[in-house]
Amino acid sequence: MVTFNLMITAEVDNVSSIQPMGGCDDPNFTYYFKLKCGNCGEVTEKETYVVLGEVVPIPKSRGNANLVQKCKLCGRDGTITMIPKSGRPLTGDDCEEGKYAPMMSFDCRGLEPVAYSFGGDQWKIVTTAGTVFENVDLSDGDWADYDEKGKMPTSISNLQSRFDVVKT
């Protein structure tokens, strides 16, 4: 078993926090990424997705996972189980300090996440004036709007992600 933390960071202007619409443990938030087979090293051509609220039985096991996927090259099964309460919003302070924030942890068996995609309009942005922008699409890695309440421009740029191995 290997646990990976999805870590994100960005450059922000007048942004207090970035998080999934319902928080990091939103059961409907979709995490998109490419996967590498732990057996043969094959990387998926298309992005795979996992959702905390979707659970499937693991073949030939009594357990469940959020994703069970067979490698197209070697045929081995791999699983990913999401670990709730393992993430937190990315804050403006994190961004200014050049730090990454953990969004979610994934218990991976036979699979390794390699490239995360900020797809979909599933993000919530809170400005330093407290204005909330909902259903924001961060798939381009950039976002900008004007905060009427705070009378200031707000923006996110250079959105980045990485997967860190968690040592247990």
trRosetta pair geometry for C-beta under 8 A, 3 or more apart (Angstrom, degrees):
i j d omega theta_ij theta_ji phi_ij phi_ji
1 107 5.9 -18 -164 -167 108 97
1 108 7.7 135 -159 67 57 43
1 109 5.8 -36 -103 -81 65 95
2 107 7.8 146 77 -157 37 49
2 108 5.3 -33 73 66 88 93
2 109 7.7 152 25 -82 73 46
2 112 7.3 -7 84 -100 140 91
2 165 6.3 -48 -174 -139 107 101
3 83 6.9 10 -141 -15 120 147
3 105 5.5 7 -178 -179 109 111
3 106 6.8 158 -154 78 60 42
3 107 5.4 -28 -97 -97 82 60
3 108 7.2 151 -103 14 28 78
3 165 7.3 109 78 -162 55 55
3 166 4.1 -39 93 51 107 116
3 168 6.5 73 19 -32 126 122
4 105 6.9 162 82 -155 40 61
4 106 5.0 -16 59 59 91 97
4 108 5.9 20 1 -5 110 127
4 112 7.2 119 -52 -151 145 69
4 113 5.6 -170 96 38 159 108
4 163 4.4 -1 -177 -176 123 110
4 164 6.7 145 -159 70 65 38
4 165 6.1 -40 -101 -97 69 49
4 166 6.9 -170 -96 -2 16 89
5 86 7.1 -137 -114 150 92 116
5 87 7.9 152 -155 -89 91 85
5 102 4.6 -54 -173 -127 122 111
5 103 7.9 134 177 39 75 59
5 104 7.6 169 -151 89 56 34
5 105 5.1 -31 -96 -98 68 79
5 106 8.0 173 -84 17 23 73
5 163 6.9 154 72 -157 43 56
5 164 4.7 -15 55 59 99 96
5 166 5.5 93 -27 -55 100 108
6 31 6.9 -134 -49 -148 167 133
6 33 7.9 -136 -106 -58 123 145
6 87 7.4 -13 63 -97 93 129
6 102 6.9 105 70 -158 53 62
6 103 4.6 -49 94 54 105 104
6 104 5.1 16 33 54 118 77
6 105 7.6 -153 9 -81 74 30
6 106 7.1 63 -31 -11 97 109
6 113 7.3 -37 -83 105 95 155
6 116 5.9 104 -145 -86 113 150
6 161 6.4 -14 -173 -165 87 116
6 163 6.0 -28 -97 -101 55 74
7 100 3.8 44 169 153 113 133
7 101 6.8 155 -152 70 69 27
7 102 5.7 -40 -94 -91 72 55
7 103 7.2 176 -99 1 19 84
7 161 6.6 148 81 -157 53 61
7 162 5.1 -19 63 64 105 81
7 163 7.2 165 16 -99 85 21
7 164 5.5 47 -18 -8 129 110
8 18 7.5 -101 113 97 132 125
8 90 5.4 -81 92 -64 102 140
8 100 6.2 143 64 -156 18 86
8 101 6.1 -30 61 58 74 79
8 103 5.6 43 0 -38 113 121
8 116 7.8 -100 -81 97 98 151
8 159 7.1 -10 -168 -171 106 85
8 160 6.8 158 -153 86 59 51
8 161 4.9 -24 -98 -98 77 81
9 90 6.6 177 -105 -145 39 133
9 94 6.7 -131 -119 137 87 105
9 95 6.2 149 -166 -107 79 67
9 98 7.1 39 -170 -169 149 40
9 99 6.6 -177 -104 101 123 34
9 100 4.5 -85 -43 -98 109 65
9 101 7.1 131 -79 7 67 73
9 159 7.8 171 91 -149 41 45
9 160 5.3 -13 63 61 83 98
9 161 8.0 166 21 -82 62 40
10 18 6.8 48 23 2 138 161
10 90 6.8 85 16 138 100 150
10 95 5.5 -33 73 -117 65 122
10 156 5.1 -1 157 -165 149 94
10 157 6.7 138 -177 66 95 31
10 158 6.0 144 -153 83 60 68
10 159 4.5 -11 -100 -99 110 62
10 160 6.8 170 -81 17 55 70
11 95 6.3 142 -119 -179 25 114
11 156 7.4 138 77 -162 53 46
11 157 4.8 -29 68 71 104 85
11 158 4.5 48 6 44 107 117
12 15 3.8 -93 -172 44 129 119
12 18 7.6 -151 -86 -33 137 119
12 92 5.4 -113 87 -121 141 79
12 95 4.6 60 12 110 108 167
12 96 7.7 -72 53 -51 95 75
12 154 7.9 -11 -174 -170 88 79
12 155 6.9 173 -152 90 49 57
12 156 5.4 -13 -104 -104 80 67
12 157 7.8 172 -81 24 36 65
13 153 6.6 3 116 106 127 90
13 154 6.2 180 92 -147 78 38
13 155 4.5 23 41 46 110 91
14 92 8.0 -50 173 -116 10 143
14 127 5.4 5 144 -158 91 98
14 128 4.9 -102 -159 13 64 112
14 129 7.4 3 -176 -10 109 91
14 147 6.6 -129 138 5 135 139
14 150 6.8 167 -173 113 130 150
14 152 5.0 -179 -115 122 163 128
14 153 6.8 139 27 90 140 48
14 154 4.5 -105 86 -102 107 77
14 155 7.6 68 43 18 89 62
15 18 6.6 21 163 -49 131 94
15 92 5.2 165 91 -86 64 103
15 95 7.4 36 77 23 111 157
15 125 6.0 -60 -138 -168 110 103
15 126 7.3 105 -166 78 67 48
15 127 6.0 -65 -108 -115 45 53
15 128 7.0 -19 5 -34 5 81
15 154 5.7 108 -67 -166 80 105
15 155 7.4 -108 -34 67 117 30
15 156 6.1 46 -46 -71 164 89
16 91 6.8 -34 168 -151 54 75
16 92 5.1 -59 -120 -14 28 120
16 126 4.6 -55 65 105 109 94
16 127 6.0 71 -2 139 96 15
16 128 5.0 144 -58 -85 94 48
16 130 7.6 24 -1 -80 154 40
17 89 4.3 24 -170 148 117 139
17 90 6.6 143 -156 77 62 50
17 91 5.3 -28 -96 -106 79 59
17 92 7.0 -81 -57 -21 44 78
17 125 7.4 175 89 -151 54 43
17 126 4.7 17 48 44 91 109
18 89 6.3 156 69 -170 40 90
18 90 4.5 -15 57 61 99 105
18 123 6.5 -10 -167 -172 85 120
18 124 7.7 158 -153 82 41 53
18 125 5.8 -6 -104 -106 72 74
18 138 7.8 75 -163 -80 126 154
18 156 6.7 86 -86 -106 138 145
19 23 6.0 -7 151 -127 133 38
19 24 6.1 -79 -156 -53 108 74
19 88 7.9 -70 -104 159 121 39
19 89 3.7 -63 -62 -107 119 96
19 90 7.0 175 -67 20 67 68
19 103 7.9 167 -133 -129 68 91
19 123 7.2 151 84 -154 27 74
19 124 5.6 -21 70 60 77 96
20 23 6.3 -11 71 86 92 15
20 24 6.1 125 24 -96 110 33
20 26 4.6 -131 121 16 128 134
20 29 4.0 -6 -162 -111 146 149
20 103 7.6 102 -26 -165 103 109
20 122 5.9 -17 -146 141 80 101
20 123 6.5 -74 -113 -108 35 54
20 124 7.0 30 122 12 21 94
21 26 6.0 87 68 -112 73 162
21 28 8.0 -38 66 80 118 104
21 29 6.7 176 35 -86 85 100
21 122 5.3 -98 -15 -176 109 63
21 123 6.7 -128 -52 -110 70 6
21 124 5.1 117 -113 -37 44 104
21 134 6.4 68 -128 -156 97 90
21 135 6.7 30 -95 -73 126 55
22 25 7.6 -84 116 83 95 55
22 26 3.0 120 67 -111 104 107
22 27 7.4 -47 95 22 151 59
22 28 6.6 81 10 42 142 95
22 29 6.4 -144 43 -41 97 105
23 26 5.5 147 59 -48 59 84
23 89 7.7 -78 -137 -56 65 96
24 86 7.8 -131 140 68 131 54
24 87 3.5 -153 -174 91 145 112
24 88 6.1 -75 -22 -78 151 16
24 89 6.9 -138 -43 -57 105 55
24 103 5.7 -165 -132 -168 107 57
24 104 6.1 -179 -178 -69 97 79
25 52 6.5 164 -166 -169 58 176
25 84 4.9 60 -128 -151 114 95
25 85 6.2 13 -75 -58 135 53
25 87 7.4 171 -51 50 69 99
26 29 3.9 85 81 -22 115 110
26 52 7.1 139 90 33 43 131
26 122 8.0 178 95 176 155 111
27 51 7.2 61 167 162 53 90
27 52 4.8 -108 -125 90 52 103
27 53 3.3 81 167 -62 97 108
28 51 6.6 -6 -148 -163 29 120
28 52 7.9 -55 -17 51 22 90
28 53 5.7 -2 -70 11 51 142
29 51 6.9 166 77 -134 41 78
29 52 6.9 31 51 9 85 107
29 122 5.7 130 -132 165 79 136
30 49 5.0 -6 -173 -169 103 129
30 50 7.6 149 -154 73 58 33
30 51 5.3 -34 -99 -82 66 97
30 119 7.5 -51 100 84 111 102
30 120 6.1 84 60 -1 115 161
30 122 6.6 -178 35 -46 82 166
31 49 6.4 149 76 -155 48 69
31 50 5.2 -18 60 60 103 84
31 51 7.4 173 17 -79 76 44
31 82 7.8 143 17 -98 142 127
31 103 8.0 150 -107 117 119 126
31 104 6.3 -99 -77 51 149 151
31 116 7.3 -51 -173 -139 90 101
32 47 4.5 28 -180 162 100 137
32 48 7.4 161 -151 79 57 34
32 49 4.9 -29 -95 -94 67 89
32 116 7.1 110 84 -163 62 58
32 117 4.2 -47 99 62 114 105
32 119 4.7 17 21 27 152 123
32 120 7.6 141 -16 -5 128 108
33 47 6.2 138 69 -151 5 92
33 48 6.5 -30 72 59 59 78
33 49 7.9 122 19 -97 58 44
33 113 4.6 23 125 -153 150 107
33 114 7.1 150 168 48 105 48
33 115 5.9 163 -158 81 80 47
33 116 4.6 -35 -95 -99 107 54
33 117 6.4 -180 -86 8 47 78
34 43 5.8 33 157 -180 119 98
34 44 5.2 -163 -156 62 76 93
34 46 7.9 176 -106 109 85 22
34 47 5.8 -76 -65 -105 65 60
34 48 7.1 106 -120 11 28 85
34 113 7.4 117 75 -158 46 60
34 114 5.2 -49 90 62 95 96
34 115 4.4 20 30 46 109 100
35 43 7.1 172 91 -148 37 58
35 44 4.9 46 48 -4 79 121
35 48 5.4 -7 -11 21 117 136
35 69 6.9 100 69 80 163 152
35 78 7.4 173 166 89 138 146
35 80 8.0 -117 -108 -46 134 133
35 111 4.8 -20 -170 -168 125 111
35 112 6.6 136 -161 67 69 41
35 113 6.0 -45 -101 -98 70 49
35 114 6.7 139 -124 7 18 92
36 41 6.2 -16 -177 -156 106 45
36 42 7.0 165 -152 83 60 36
36 43 4.8 -27 -96 -93 79 76
36 44 7.8 -122 -71 -3 36 74
36 111 7.1 137 69 -163 45 58
36 112 4.5 -26 61 64 97 99
36 113 7.9 170 16 -98 81 3
36 114 4.9 73 -22 -38 109 130
37 40 5.0 10 97 48 133 79
37 41 6.1 -48 69 5 86 12
37 42 4.6 28 14 47 123 83
37 43 7.8 -129 5 -67 75 33
37 71 4.1 47 -102 -108 136 135
37 73 6.7 -131 6 47 158 111
37 74 6.3 147 162 29 157 117
37 76 6.5 114 -161 60 116 113
37 78 6.7 -156 -128 -34 66 141
37 110 7.1 -24 -156 165 66 76
37 111 6.7 -40 -110 -106 39 62
37 112 8.0 -36 53 20 5 86
38 76 7.9 -99 60 106 79 143
38 78 6.5 133 12 -107 104 128
38 108 7.7 149 -51 141 130 106
38 109 7.8 -88 14 167 154 32
38 110 4.7 -138 35 -153 121 32
38 111 6.1 -94 -20 -52 99 17
38 112 5.9 114 -74 -25 85 98
39 71 6.6 -128 47 -3 114 162
39 74 5.2 -126 100 85 127 158
39 76 4.6 93 0 17 153 159
39 110 6.6 0 -28 -151 97 86
40 71 6.4 140 31 161 115 154
40 73 5.2 -130 92 99 154 125
40 74 4.2 164 -26 -32 135 132
40 76 7.5 161 -8 15 98 121
42 71 5.7 118 57 -165 127 111
42 72 6.8 -133 139 57 152 80
42 73 4.0 162 -56 8 156 139
42 74 7.0 -176 1 -4 128 93
43 114 6.2 -56 -128 41 115 155
44 47 7.4 119 107 -102 123 16
44 48 5.9 44 84 -30 172 106
44 72 7.8 108 -113 5 72 115
47 117 5.5 -46 -112 11 152 141
47 119 7.4 138 105 -14 167 146
48 67 6.8 87 155 -153 124 149
48 69 6.4 -31 -134 -80 151 159
50 54 7.4 -151 -166 64 55 109
50 66 4.6 70 -164 129 110 120
50 67 4.7 -82 -96 -36 104 122
50 80 5.6 -91 -83 99 151 129
50 82 6.1 162 140 -52 128 114
50 106 7.4 110 61 -117 162 122
51 54 4.3 64 71 11 103 109
51 66 6.7 -168 62 -167 41 112
52 66 6.6 -45 -110 -112 31 138
52 82 5.0 -100 -102 85 77 153
52 84 6.5 89 -149 -81 132 96
52 104 7.9 -132 -66 -135 113 137
54 66 6.1 88 83 -153 76 76
55 64 4.7 32 174 163 110 129
55 65 7.1 159 -151 81 71 20
55 66 6.1 -53 -100 -93 58 54
56 64 6.6 159 79 -156 28 83
56 65 6.3 -30 63 66 78 70
56 66 7.5 81 17 -160 83 14
56 67 7.4 54 32 -111 119 18
56 68 5.5 -112 94 7 125 109
57 61 7.5 177 172 74 80 82
57 63 7.6 137 -155 95 60 40
57 64 5.6 -56 -101 -102 44 75
57 68 7.9 -20 92 -23 40 149
58 61 3.9 -16 96 59 110 129
58 62 8.0 -1 57 57 100 21
58 63 4.8 9 22 80 129 86
58 64 6.4 -161 -15 -104 86 19
58 65 5.4 75 -69 -6 100 108
58 68 5.8 165 -114 -91 60 129
58 77 8.0 125 -162 148 84 137
58 79 5.7 -17 -111 -89 115 148
59 68 6.7 130 -5 -179 89 151
59 77 6.4 -130 47 -110 118 167
64 81 7.7 107 106 -110 63 112
65 68 5.5 116 65 -58 125 82
65 79 4.0 -118 -101 -169 170 114
65 80 6.2 114 175 65 116 36
65 81 4.6 -97 -133 -72 76 85
66 80 5.8 -57 66 101 95 82
66 81 5.7 131 4 -124 89 40
66 82 4.8 36 -19 -6 155 97
67 79 6.5 156 88 -156 63 51
67 80 4.3 12 51 46 110 100
67 111 7.9 -61 103 50 119 164
68 77 6.2 -9 -174 -167 92 109
68 78 7.6 165 -153 83 48 41
68 79 5.3 -16 -101 -101 68 84
69 77 7.3 148 81 -152 32 60
69 78 5.6 -23 66 62 82 88
69 79 7.8 156 20 -89 68 36
69 80 7.9 12 8 0 108 100
69 111 6.6 64 59 -78 113 146
70 75 6.1 -12 -179 -156 108 45
70 76 7.0 168 -151 86 65 27
70 77 5.4 -38 -94 -93 71 64
70 78 7.7 153 -98 16 24 72
71 74 4.9 11 96 49 134 81
71 75 6.1 -53 70 -1 84 13
71 76 5.0 21 18 50 119 75
71 77 7.9 -134 -1 -71 77 18
71 78 6.8 69 -44 -9 91 112
71 110 7.9 -120 -34 160 112 106
76 110 5.9 -143 137 -163 114 127
77 110 6.4 61 106 103 48 165
78 108 7.2 5 175 -173 110 82
78 109 6.2 -180 -157 96 67 58
78 110 3.1 -147 -107 100 84 102
78 111 3.5 120 148 -37 144 97
79 108 7.5 174 90 -149 53 42
79 109 4.9 7 53 55 90 103
79 110 6.6 66 14 40 61 109
79 111 7.1 -176 45 13 20 116
80 106 5.2 -17 -164 -172 104 113
80 107 7.1 145 -159 74 48 54
80 108 5.3 -8 -106 -102 80 73
80 109 7.8 -168 -74 26 39 67
80 111 5.9 -66 -55 73 97 133
80 113 7.6 72 -113 -50 141 104
81 106 7.2 142 71 -162 40 60
81 107 4.3 -16 62 58 96 109
82 104 6.0 -30 -152 177 104 122
82 105 7.3 123 -164 81 56 54
82 106 5.9 -34 -103 -104 56 70
82 107 7.7 -138 -60 18 8 80
83 86 4.5 52 103 -26 102 143
83 104 7.3 147 56 180 70 72
83 105 4.0 -29 53 82 121 106
83 106 6.9 -149 4 -76 90 19
83 107 6.0 99 -49 -28 106 95
86 102 6.4 -83 142 141 78 129
86 104 6.1 78 76 -155 104 39
86 105 3.6 -67 136 5 159 111
87 101 7.6 83 -166 144 82 89
87 102 4.9 -134 -117 123 68 80
87 103 4.4 14 -145 166 142 22
87 104 4.6 -41 -38 -66 138 44
87 105 7.1 -171 -49 -16 84 71
88 101 5.9 -99 80 -178 86 114
88 102 6.5 60 25 68 78 78
88 103 7.9 -107 48 -103 35 34
89 101 6.8 -9 119 143 30 158
90 94 5.5 -114 -165 68 69 143
90 95 6.8 72 160 -51 104 96
90 100 7.9 -54 -116 -165 108 44
90 101 4.1 -175 -98 34 67 135
90 103 7.6 -27 -40 -75 96 92
91 94 4.6 111 57 -2 76 98
91 95 7.2 -141 100 -1 47 86
91 101 6.9 119 8 -69 70 146
92 95 5.6 -55 -152 37 36 113
92 96 6.3 35 152 -19 69 106
92 128 6.6 10 -30 -76 169 98
93 96 5.8 -54 -144 37 32 109
93 97 6.2 19 159 -8 65 111
94 97 6.2 -74 -153 46 25 101
94 99 4.4 -97 -159 76 75 102
94 100 7.2 27 175 -174 119 2
94 101 5.0 -19 -146 -48 169 106
95 98 7.6 37 -178 -72 30 26
95 99 7.6 -84 -55 51 21 69
100 160 7.9 -84 -102 95 105 100
100 162 6.8 -59 -121 40 161 105
100 164 8.0 144 97 -28 146 128
102 105 6.9 7 -180 -57 125 84
102 164 7.9 -82 -98 42 98 121
105 166 6.5 0 -137 -18 121 150
106 113 6.3 71 63 -12 155 132
108 111 5.1 -112 -164 77 106 76
108 112 5.9 111 140 -94 155 45
108 113 6.9 -142 -79 -12 147 83
112 163 7.8 151 175 109 81 154
113 116 6.9 39 164 -67 122 83
113 163 5.0 157 89 -85 101 156
114 163 7.1 -89 -104 19 23 137
116 161 4.0 -68 61 112 128 153
116 162 7.9 -110 13 -50 118 11
116 163 7.1 142 -34 -52 110 93
117 139 7.0 19 169 -134 92 82
118 123 7.6 7 -175 -51 102 136
118 138 4.1 -67 152 104 129 101
118 139 5.5 -167 95 -95 78 38
118 141 6.6 128 40 -81 137 57
118 159 5.9 -8 -26 132 161 143
118 161 7.3 167 -52 -29 95 130
119 139 4.8 46 -114 -102 48 110
120 137 6.7 -131 133 -122 23 80
120 139 6.8 110 8 -57 31 112
121 135 4.6 32 147 175 106 77
121 136 6.3 -165 -155 98 74 12
121 137 4.0 -44 -89 -67 80 85
122 135 7.2 -8 -91 -129 22 53
123 135 7.6 85 53 -158 50 11
123 136 4.3 -61 79 68 98 94
123 137 7.4 160 26 -80 106 13
123 138 5.1 41 -5 -14 156 117
124 132 6.4 -14 -171 -167 101 98
124 133 7.1 160 -158 82 50 55
124 134 5.4 -8 -110 -111 85 65
124 135 8.0 26 -81 -24 66 34
124 136 6.9 147 -91 13 19 106
125 132 7.4 150 80 -157 49 48
125 133 4.3 -5 59 56 100 106
125 136 5.3 34 -10 -14 110 160
125 143 7.0 -156 -55 109 156 145
125 154 7.2 142 145 141 131 137
125 156 7.0 -124 -115 -32 136 130
126 130 6.8 -19 -174 -143 98 33
126 131 7.2 161 -154 80 53 42
126 132 5.4 -19 -101 -100 77 71
126 133 7.8 -163 -75 22 31 70
127 130 6.7 -40 72 28 78 20
127 131 4.5 12 29 51 120 91
127 132 7.9 -136 9 -67 77 29
127 133 7.5 72 -33 -12 95 100
127 147 4.6 78 -108 -94 178 147
127 149 7.8 154 66 63 135 109
127 150 5.8 -133 125 5 136 147
127 152 7.5 157 -179 74 136 108
127 154 4.9 -91 -108 -92 114 147
128 150 6.7 102 75 -129 77 160
128 152 7.8 -24 54 72 106 148
129 147 5.5 140 39 153 131 142
129 149 5.2 170 129 103 131 100
129 150 2.7 -150 -35 -72 157 119
129 152 6.8 151 -27 31 129 116
130 149 7.0 -80 70 114 84 146
130 150 7.7 143 32 -57 67 111
131 147 4.7 172 32 -143 150 103
131 148 7.4 128 -106 45 151 67
131 149 4.7 166 -68 34 113 126
131 150 6.2 -114 -9 -7 118 104
131 154 7.9 -145 70 -27 121 153
133 136 5.3 60 124 -62 108 119
133 145 6.0 132 -98 44 151 159
133 154 7.8 -173 -17 89 138 145
136 143 5.8 42 -180 -142 121 156
137 140 7.4 59 126 3 95 90
137 143 7.5 159 77 -96 55 116
138 141 6.9 65 170 -87 77 22
138 143 5.9 -61 -103 -37 74 126
138 156 6.9 -36 -123 97 109 143
138 159 5.9 129 177 -96 114 174
140 143 7.6 134 62 -61 102 67
141 157 7.3 50 136 -158 80 46
141 158 7.0 16 162 -118 108 10
141 159 4.2 -153 -151 44 67 101
141 160 8.0 49 -145 -60 112 48
142 155 7.5 -12 -170 -173 83 97
142 156 6.5 173 -150 94 39 70
142 157 4.9 16 -117 -112 91 69
142 158 7.8 47 -84 -20 84 38
142 159 7.0 -150 -59 -4 40 104
143 155 6.6 173 92 -152 56 55
143 156 4.5 20 47 45 94 103
144 153 6.8 -5 -168 -178 101 102
144 154 6.9 166 -150 90 54 53
144 155 4.1 -5 -103 -106 86 95
144 156 7.6 -154 -65 28 55 57
145 153 7.7 165 90 -157 33 61
145 154 5.6 -12 64 62 76 99
145 155 7.7 163 20 -80 52 57
146 152 7.6 -179 -157 96 66 28
146 153 5.6 -44 -106 -104 70 59
146 154 7.2 155 -113 17 19 80
147 150 4.1 8 119 43 127 103
147 151 7.1 -58 96 1 80 15
147 152 5.3 -3 54 61 110 73
147 153 7.4 159 14 -121 82 8
147 154 5.1 73 -31 -24 108 119
148 151 7.0 17 -170 -75 31 53
150 154 8.0 77 63 -53 133 111
156 159 6.1 40 151 -65 108 105
